[in-house]
Amino acid sequence: MINIKKKMVPFISSLVLLLSFVTIVSADINFVVDDANLLSSEEEQQLREDLASFKEQYNMDAVIVTSNDLDGKSQMDYADDYFDYNGYGVGEDKSGLLLLIDMDDRKVWISTSGEAIKYFTDSRIQNIVDDITTQLKNADYFEGCNEFINDINYYAEEGIPAGQYTYNEAERTQKVIFIGLGAGLIVASVVSLLVVNSYKNSKSISTANYVDRNSIVFTRKKDRFISTYTSKTKIERNNSSSGGSSTHTSSSGNTHGGGGGSF
């Protein structure tokens, strides 16, 4: 019995060290990466605390990354890859979102993952981008980041919008192209048949066969404009698409939503 206990001690010690390491790694996850040096140390710390509170309350990671160089990638690809390859995301579906501020091209991109895709639909992301870029245009980078945090808290509190749906952008584009080609082939076939039938049934006909030279009488005719009537119909705006979340696949094979804009 004593020997068994002695053998268990190293195992238990290793397990404790492993758990401690996992805890440290989790605690060291950086929610603010200011590679473009837009923020002061105090501002970074404030943003980190706010983003940590967001994660604790809504069980989603929220990250802010600034950069001057995207290594030749698009804003979308850079944001997706940074999220995927730096250990962000909560749970098996890696739920969370990342705000990228690209100072080189003066563009922003918000990448969503997992459950966050449902919360942050295309229209919600566009609203957040509009709020952020308003501040960034005036070089108010800290306020722009604050707008991001305020907005994601607001929408997370609102919950998943009623009627929310998710669709893959690439698959949707392929379907549209396929339908367009199919419709084009049908129209071309119908036109060809009409032309062929018209050619077969055509005959050389002279107007002389129908016109009686002695029956034509020309009279003078004059049109007079009296009044006009205009009908107006109100076109209702369709907001049914506000619950849609478009998605794509990143280089890691993960599914992401997102959207962006310029400042």
SULZI-V503817 format. One record per residue. PHI is phi in degrees with one decimal (none if undefined). D_LAST is the distance of its C-alpha to the last C-alpha in Angstrom with 1 decimal. Layout:
# SULZI-V503817
phi->PHI d_last->D_LAST
phi->PHI d_last->D_LAST
This chain:
# SULZI-V503817
phi->none d_last->70.3
phi->-62.7 d_last->69.6
phi->-63.4 d_last->68.6
phi->-64.4 d_last->66.1
phi->-63.1 d_last->64.5
phi->-63.0 d_last->64.3
phi->-71.3 d_last->62.6
phi->-76.2 d_last->60.1
phi->-58.1 d_last->59.0
phi->-60.7 d_last->57.0
phi->-65.1 d_last->55.4
phi->-64.3 d_last->54.4
phi->-61.6 d_last->53.1
phi->-64.5 d_last->51.0
phi->-64.9 d_last->49.5
phi->-62.5 d_last->48.7
phi->-63.1 d_last->47.0
phi->-64.8 d_last->45.0
phi->-64.4 d_last->43.9
phi->-64.2 d_last->43.0
phi->-63.8 d_last->40.9
phi->-62.3 d_last->39.0
phi->-63.3 d_last->38.4
phi->-64.3 d_last->37.1
phi->-60.9 d_last->34.8
phi->-63.0 d_last->33.4
phi->-69.8 d_last->33.0
phi->-87.1 d_last->31.3
phi->-60.8 d_last->28.4
phi->-93.4 d_last->25.3
phi->-87.1 d_last->22.6
phi->-132.0 d_last->20.2
phi->-119.6 d_last->19.7
phi->-99.0 d_last->17.8
phi->-69.4 d_last->18.3
phi->-91.0 d_last->15.5
phi->55.4 d_last->17.4
phi->-96.0 d_last->14.8
phi->-121.7 d_last->17.4
phi->-81.2 d_last->21.0
phi->-60.6 d_last->23.9
phi->-65.5 d_last->24.5
phi->-67.0 d_last->21.0
phi->-58.6 d_last->21.3
phi->-62.6 d_last->24.7
phi->-63.1 d_last->23.7
phi->-65.6 d_last->21.0
phi->-60.9 d_last->23.6
phi->-63.4 d_last->26.2
phi->-66.8 d_last->24.1
phi->-70.6 d_last->23.2
phi->-65.3 d_last->26.9
phi->-65.2 d_last->27.9
phi->-60.6 d_last->25.7
phi->-62.2 d_last->27.5
phi->-62.9 d_last->30.9
phi->-83.0 d_last->30.5
phi->-115.5 d_last->29.0
phi->58.9 d_last->30.1
phi->-138.9 d_last->26.8
phi->-76.4 d_last->24.9
phi->-133.1 d_last->21.3
phi->-129.1 d_last->19.6
phi->-120.7 d_last->16.5
phi->-127.4 d_last->15.9
phi->-115.2 d_last->13.8
phi->-152.9 d_last->14.4
phi->-105.4 d_last->14.5
phi->-149.1 d_last->16.6
phi->-98.9 d_last->16.9
phi->57.1 d_last->20.3
phi->81.3 d_last->19.6
phi->-89.5 d_last->18.6
phi->-75.3 d_last->15.9
phi->-60.5 d_last->13.5
phi->-63.0 d_last->15.9
phi->-64.8 d_last->19.0
phi->-64.9 d_last->18.0
phi->-64.6 d_last->17.2
phi->-60.4 d_last->20.4
phi->-66.2 d_last->22.5
phi->-62.6 d_last->21.5
phi->-65.5 d_last->22.5
phi->-69.5 d_last->25.6
phi->-95.9 d_last->26.9
phi->-121.4 d_last->26.5
phi->76.0 d_last->28.7
phi->-86.1 d_last->26.3
phi->109.8 d_last->27.3
phi->-107.1 d_last->30.2
phi->79.8 d_last->33.3
phi->-65.2 d_last->34.4
phi->-90.3 d_last->31.4
phi->53.4 d_last->29.0
phi->-72.5 d_last->27.2
phi->161.2 d_last->23.9
phi->-150.5 d_last->20.1
phi->-134.7 d_last->17.6
phi->-99.7 d_last->14.0
phi->-106.1 d_last->12.6
phi->-110.9 d_last->9.7
phi->-97.7 d_last->9.8
phi->-77.3 d_last->9.4
phi->-67.7 d_last->11.2
phi->-97.8 d_last->9.0
phi->54.1 d_last->5.6
phi->-135.2 d_last->6.0
phi->-123.3 d_last->7.8
phi->-144.1 d_last->11.2
phi->-111.9 d_last->14.0
phi->-104.2 d_last->17.4
phi->-115.4 d_last->20.5
phi->-146.8 d_last->24.1
phi->61.3 d_last->27.6
phi->-62.2 d_last->28.1
phi->-62.2 d_last->24.4
phi->-60.7 d_last->23.9
phi->-73.9 d_last->26.1
phi->-69.6 d_last->24.6
phi->-106.8 d_last->20.9
phi->-72.3 d_last->21.2
phi->-57.3 d_last->18.6
phi->-69.2 d_last->18.3
phi->-66.8 d_last->18.0
phi->-61.7 d_last->15.3
phi->-63.8 d_last->13.3
phi->-63.5 d_last->14.1
phi->-64.2 d_last->13.1
phi->-59.9 d_last->9.6
phi->-61.0 d_last->9.2
phi->-65.9 d_last->10.7
phi->-66.4 d_last->8.8
phi->-65.9 d_last->5.2
phi->-59.4 d_last->7.4
phi->-77.2 d_last->8.7
phi->-66.2 d_last->6.3
phi->-60.8 d_last->5.2
phi->-97.9 d_last->9.0
phi->63.2 d_last->9.6
phi->-92.2 d_last->11.4
phi->-69.6 d_last->11.3
phi->-64.1 d_last->14.6
phi->-66.2 d_last->14.0
phi->-62.6 d_last->11.0
phi->-67.1 d_last->13.6
phi->-64.2 d_last->16.2
phi->-60.6 d_last->14.4
phi->-59.1 d_last->14.5
phi->-65.6 d_last->18.2
phi->-61.5 d_last->19.2
phi->-68.5 d_last->17.9
phi->-69.0 d_last->19.6
phi->-64.0 d_last->22.7
phi->-62.3 d_last->22.8
phi->-72.1 d_last->22.7
phi->-64.6 d_last->25.0
phi->-67.4 d_last->27.4
phi->-64.6 d_last->27.2
phi->87.3 d_last->28.3
phi->-67.1 d_last->28.2
phi->-66.4 d_last->27.8
phi->-61.0 d_last->31.0
phi->77.7 d_last->31.3
phi->-61.7 d_last->28.6
phi->-144.9 d_last->29.1
phi->-121.5 d_last->27.8
phi->-142.3 d_last->27.8
phi->-87.1 d_last->27.2
phi->-61.8 d_last->24.8
phi->-66.3 d_last->26.9
phi->-64.6 d_last->30.1
phi->-64.8 d_last->28.9
phi->-63.5 d_last->27.9
phi->-61.9 d_last->31.3
phi->-64.8 d_last->33.1
phi->-62.9 d_last->31.5
phi->-63.0 d_last->32.5
phi->-62.7 d_last->36.0
phi->-64.1 d_last->36.5
phi->-62.9 d_last->35.4
phi->-64.6 d_last->37.9
phi->-63.0 d_last->40.6
phi->-64.4 d_last->40.2
phi->-63.5 d_last->40.3
phi->-64.7 d_last->43.5
phi->-64.5 d_last->45.1
phi->-62.3 d_last->44.4
phi->-62.8 d_last->45.6
phi->-65.4 d_last->48.8
phi->-64.4 d_last->49.6
phi->-61.7 d_last->49.1
phi->-62.5 d_last->51.4
phi->-64.2 d_last->54.1
phi->-64.4 d_last->54.1
phi->-65.0 d_last->54.4
phi->-64.0 d_last->57.3
phi->-64.4 d_last->59.1
phi->-64.2 d_last->58.7
phi->-67.1 d_last->60.2
phi->-66.5 d_last->63.1
phi->-91.7 d_last->64.1
phi->-76.6 d_last->63.7
phi->-135.0 d_last->66.9
phi->-80.8 d_last->67.9
phi->-120.5 d_last->68.6
phi->-100.0 d_last->69.8
phi->-66.8 d_last->69.2
phi->-64.7 d_last->72.8
phi->-68.7 d_last->73.6
phi->-113.7 d_last->71.9
phi->-102.5 d_last->72.6
phi->-95.6 d_last->75.9
phi->-58.3 d_last->76.3
phi->-88.8 d_last->78.5
phi->-106.1 d_last->76.2
phi->-91.8 d_last->73.2
phi->-129.7 d_last->73.1
phi->-89.2 d_last->70.2
phi->-123.5 d_last->69.4
phi->-89.3 d_last->67.0
phi->-128.8 d_last->64.1
phi->-134.7 d_last->61.6
phi->-95.4 d_last->58.4
phi->-121.9 d_last->57.6
phi->-76.4 d_last->54.2
phi->-105.9 d_last->54.9
phi->-159.5 d_last->51.7
phi->-135.0 d_last->48.5
phi->-132.8 d_last->47.0
phi->-114.5 d_last->43.3
phi->-108.6 d_last->42.4
phi->-119.0 d_last->39.0
phi->-126.0 d_last->37.7
phi->-73.8 d_last->34.8
phi->-98.3 d_last->32.4
phi->-76.0 d_last->31.4
phi->-75.7 d_last->27.9
phi->-97.8 d_last->28.1
phi->-105.4 d_last->26.2
phi->-66.3 d_last->28.3
phi->-87.0 d_last->25.4
phi->-67.0 d_last->23.5
phi->-96.6 d_last->25.5
phi->-85.4 d_last->24.7
phi->-123.4 d_last->23.2
phi->-78.5 d_last->22.7
phi->-129.9 d_last->23.7
phi->-151.4 d_last->24.1
phi->-108.2 d_last->26.1
phi->-83.7 d_last->24.7
phi->-65.2 d_last->26.7
phi->-83.4 d_last->28.7
phi->92.7 d_last->29.9
phi->-82.9 d_last->28.2
phi->-92.3 d_last->26.6
phi->-133.0 d_last->23.0
phi->-108.2 d_last->20.8
phi->151.8 d_last->17.1
phi->-176.2 d_last->13.9
phi->-156.7 d_last->10.2
phi->-170.7 d_last->7.0
phi->-112.2 d_last->3.8
phi->-141.2 d_last->0.0
